[in-house]
Amino acid sequence: MERAVAPFLVSKDWEPMSPMLGYGVYASRWPQGAEAVSTIVNRNEYDVDGDQMEVPAAASFRYFDRTMASN
């Protein structure tokens, strides 16, 4: 995943601490022109379910969810 979005992760317009809906869940937004990537981390000691952030919906948008399971 990191290789696929590498150009975003060096964005000079990086936005740390993007607004989230839940406690203990944090995001950074990495814009690049008209596109953006958000990285999200759950700092809680428990899994979280449900909506975590609000993003605008558009037919031209593509969304990816890469969940990392912990052992």
GICOR-V759192 format. One record per residue. N is the residue number from 1. BURIAL is b if it has 16 or more other C-alpha atoms within 10 Angstrom, else e. D_LAST is the distance of its C-alpha to the last C-alpha in Angstrom with 2 decimals. Layout:
BEGIN
N	BURIAL	D_LAST
N	BURIAL	D_LAST
END
This chain:
BEGIN
1	e	19.68
2	e	20.88
3	e	23.65
4	e	24.81
5	e	25.39
6	e	26.36
7	e	29.93
8	b	28.76
9	b	26.64
10	e	29.88
11	e	31.85
12	e	34.48
13	e	34.22
14	b	30.56
15	e	30.09
16	e	27.51
17	e	26.64
18	e	27.55
19	e	28.16
20	b	25.31
21	e	25.73
22	e	23.09
23	e	22.48
24	e	19.88
25	b	19.34
26	b	21.12
27	b	22.45
28	b	24.66
29	b	27.17
30	b	28.36
31	b	31.73
32	b	33.64
33	e	36.98
34	e	36.74
35	e	32.99
36	e	29.95
37	b	26.18
38	b	24.02
39	e	20.72
40	b	18.75
41	e	16.20
42	e	14.98
43	e	15.58
44	e	15.32
45	e	13.08
46	e	12.72
47	e	12.39
48	e	15.84
49	e	17.83
50	e	21.23
51	e	23.31
52	b	22.21
53	e	25.12
54	e	28.55
55	e	29.76
56	e	33.12
57	e	33.38
58	e	35.50
59	e	36.10
60	e	35.76
61	e	32.27
62	e	29.14
63	e	25.76
64	e	22.30
65	e	18.96
66	e	15.96
67	e	12.82
68	e	9.70
69	e	6.61
70	e	3.79
71	e	0.00
END
